[in-house]
């Protein structure tokens, strides 16, 4: 339908045909996006217990790999913003290492544990 409307638009160049083509184009794009979402959700569910296959499925999503990729992650620590991979990994490490201690020092958690 999209291709038919495109040919119609190319031959007539009318506003109504352009709108019909755009509508068909967006519906196709939405359909493709929905099908991809369904496919990857199914792949992830199938491979949840198989780490090797799970990573293959995740890599096929087009996530950046370590090979030549530049980090686009920005973290703020002590009012300083960092894009550096090592600094950001240390920030994550410190956060998760201190998380248990911070939770134990949380006042409402003390009353729940007692």
C-alpha positions in Angstrom: 0.0 0.0 0.0 2.9 2.3 0.9 4.6 1.8 -2.5 1.3 2.2 -4.4 0.7 5.5 -2.6 4.3 6.6 -3.3 3.8 6.0 -7.0 0.5 7.9 -6.9 2.2 10.8 -5.2 5.1 10.9 -7.7 2.7 11.0 -10.6 0.3 13.6 -9.3 2.2 15.6 -6.7 -1.1 16.5 -5.0 -1.2 17.4 -1.3 -3.8 14.7 -0.5 -1.6 12.0 -2.0 1.3 13.2 0.0 -0.7 13.0 3.2 -1.9 9.5 2.3 1.6 8.4 1.5 2.9 9.8 4.8 0.1 8.0 6.7 1.0 4.7 5.0 4.7 5.3 5.6 4.2 5.9 9.3 2.0 2.9 9.7 4.6 0.7 8.1 7.3 2.1 10.4 5.1 1.5 13.4 4.4 -2.1 12.3 8.2 -2.7 11.8 9.0 -1.3 15.2 6.3 -3.4 16.9 7.4 -6.6 15.1 11.1 -6.0 16.1 10.0 -5.4 19.7 8.0 -8.7 19.7 11.0 -10.6 18.1 13.6 -9.3 20.6 11.3 -9.9 23.6 10.7 -13.4 22.5 14.5 -14.0 21.9 15.3 -12.6 25.4 12.6 -14.8 27.0 13.9 -17.9 25.2 17.5 -17.3 26.2 17.0 -16.1 29.8 18.7 -19.2 31.2 21.4 -19.4 28.5 23.9 -16.6 29.1 25.8 -17.2 25.8 22.7 -17.0 23.7 21.4 -14.1 25.7 24.5 -12.0 25.0 24.2 -12.9 21.3 20.6 -11.7 21.3 21.7 -8.5 23.1 24.5 -7.9 20.7 22.2 -8.3 17.8 20.2 -5.3 19.1 23.0 -3.0 17.9 24.4 -2.0 21.3 27.8 -0.4 21.2 30.7 -2.8 21.6 34.0 -2.2 23.4 35.8 -2.3 20.0 36.3 1.3 19.1 33.2 2.6 20.8 33.3 5.9 22.6 31.4 6.2 25.8 28.4 8.5 25.6 27.6 8.0 29.3 28.0 11.1 31.4 28.0 10.8 35.3 28.2 13.5 37.9 30.2 13.0 41.1 31.0 15.8 43.5 29.7 18.5 41.1 32.1 17.2 38.4 30.7 15.7 35.2 32.7 12.9 33.6 32.6 11.2 30.2 35.7 9.0 31.0 35.0 5.3 31.1 37.3 4.5 34.0 36.0 7.4 36.1 32.4 6.4 35.4 33.1 2.7 36.2 34.7 3.7 39.5 31.7 5.9 40.3 29.4 2.9 39.7 31.6 0.6 41.7 31.7 3.0 44.7 27.9 3.5 44.5 27.2 -0.3 44.6 29.9 -1.0 47.2 28.4 1.6 49.5 24.8 0.7 48.8 24.3 -1.9 51.4 25.9 0.3 54.1 23.7 3.2 53.1 20.6 1.1 53.2 21.5 -0.1 56.7 22.0 3.5 57.8 18.6 4.5 56.4 16.4 5.5 59.4 13.1 3.9 58.2 14.9 0.6 57.4 16.2 0.4 61.0 12.7 0.4 62.4 11.6 -2.3 59.9 14.6 -4.5 60.8 14.0 -4.3 64.5 
